[in-house]
């Protein structure tokens, strides 16, 4: 990043010191602290668009040919659970502010259906082959034994995903329009700064699509450490998924990842443990949401 001289000349800064981190520089100047990073956004008008939608939880940037300059925010330290709540509130706000509707492309629906179907079928065959290979061994490695003890819940998760995907595809083909939002793309604790204001940063993966993908990303990265059911309720209280969105959301989070053994037994055992925990937590999460939906439907019927 060879733009400090250009910044000094452009803004008449006197730089006292700077700190170089992974992809940014923090510069301490006579006019305050700033963050400098290489320009990564393809959409130079993204910030103007968000401001026009009254989504102001972003950091103002000066964007130049090859770099971005923004004020440095001194963060307030919050427990992870509280910061997670702030994040889901901001996601719901972002999605509400940027919602629009478009005609459904049946070709696109079919593409999503076929892609996810192939993924589920591939993983089903993969785990069957892995199971056959392990069962032929006289002695199992610890990670293999752990996987075999829990192989049934992997198959159950895959079966549920395919069943739910079929329901989504059938229902989606009856609809004419779908809801679209601006997605952040990589919502995480690292991309939320809390100072005087709450700001989402790192928008390089932002895109327009159906709203479920932001929470899916958040869910898959934080399921071990956070109570996702409560966070999902908070998000849904501000931005409720439609039936087709919820069906696809449940489908995607139900698809387990592929485990590849590396013969590093401790590392592999941890990966299997995480996989099992993910499936168990996701199963309990979905069961709870299904039960709540049934109660709500019964209540409406009784009324």
ABEGO torsion letter per residue (X at the ends): XBAAAAAAAAAGBBBABBBBBAABBBBBBAAEBBBBBBBABABAAAAAAAAAAGBABBBBBBBBAABBBBBBBBBBBBBAAAAAAAAAAAAAAAAAAABBBBBBBAAAAAAAAAAAAAAAAAAAAAAAAAAAAAAABABBBAAAAAAAAAAAAAAAAAAAAAAAAAAAAAAAAABABBBBBBBAGBBBAAABBBBABBBBBGAAABBBBBAAAAAAAAAAAAAAABBAAAAAAAAAAABBBBAAAAAAAAAAAABBBBBBBAGBAAAAAAAAAAAAAAAAAAAAAAAAAAAAAAAAAAAAAAX
